[in-house]
Amino acid sequence: MREIIYVLLPQFADHEIPFLSEGITNGEMGPRQEPAYCNKIAAASLDPVTSTGGFRVLPDYTFDAMPDDYAAIVLIGGYGWQGPEAAKVAPIIRKALQKGTIIGAICNAASWMASQGFLNNVSHTGNGLEQLKLWGGDRYTNEAGYQNKQAVSDHHIVTANGTGHLEFGRELLKLLRNDTDEQIERYYHFMKQGLVSLLSPKPRFTCNTVGLFTTDNAKMVAFYRDIFGFQTAWKGEPNVEMYLGDMRLIFFPRTAFEEMTSQRYGYPAGNNGTMELAIDVPTFADVDKEYERAVRLDGKSVFAPTTEPWGQRTCYIADPEGNLIEISSFRES
């Protein structure tokens, strides 16, 4: 049975451990009968290490007496990564990198990885790009590799921010192949959504998608990507899917839709007054800012920002197909 070694420094963040450690030792039906891995703790000494929550943990190994054949090394965040004990971890990680061992670093441990130059060749995340730059200084040269995600897995390195412990554990469990990807996803969603949510009756319908029939997908993709930040993996296929959080847009060519349904349709010319996409922003000032940005990026102005008698500040622009987009807020500040 190979070992997963968790590196703990003083004032470590105890909430960052259990999702991963429980996934290692337990399956869907309870404790594993023949576990592939076991969890071990390493610290600077064998004295108890105190967590941010006040728990005192007894290490299994000191940094100087760790085994060499562990399956993964996991650096748990907390407030000790700017202290003197962190320097003792650097040679351990250098050796793990040379061997291609799985490495996890979460929260301030990811920032420490940046400070050592250990993230310069992989996609990664952490407690924000600015913190990585602050901690890393000249030794952090991979700003382009930063991804604004809860957790990022690249090659054999997983990084996460301090609230990404579920995603962090999920990515490490996948690298370790402790279960199938489907089982790991079930475990993740069970912990993420909670028992009440999973057992509650599901609504008959969900609606998070707007479909628009188009004449020029490329213009529409550029418009919604550049102005509103929708993301897509579109590579020229007839059907386009774009995402912004939970919101999804679908673009489908008018001609292709008519061929599929064997019917002809009438389409409005110019601006389409049949429907609108409504986008909420935090404050009145944001309405003005987003309107000005949209117009600057070739969005067509339809209605300049105006504060209405019912307390809403609103404006309208049109996309390249003439679909109206309302940007509004009910909060003055």
Secondary structure, DSSP 8 states (H G I E B T S, - for coil): -EEEEEE--TTB-GGGSHHHHHHHHEETTEE-SS-SEEEEEEESSSS-EEBTTS-EE--SEEGGG--S--SEEEE--BS-TTSGGGGGGHHHHHHHHHHT-EEEEETHHHHHHHHTTTTTTS-B--S-HHHHHHHHGGG---GGGB--SSEEEETTEEEE-TT-HHHHHHHHHHHHTSS-HHHHHHHHHHHHH-HHHHHS---S----EEEEEES-HHHHHHHHHHHH--B----S-SSEEEEETTEEEEEEEHHHHHHHHT------SSSEEEEEEEEE-SSHHHHHHHHHHHHHTT-EEEEEEEE-TTS-EEEEEE-TT-EEEEEEES---
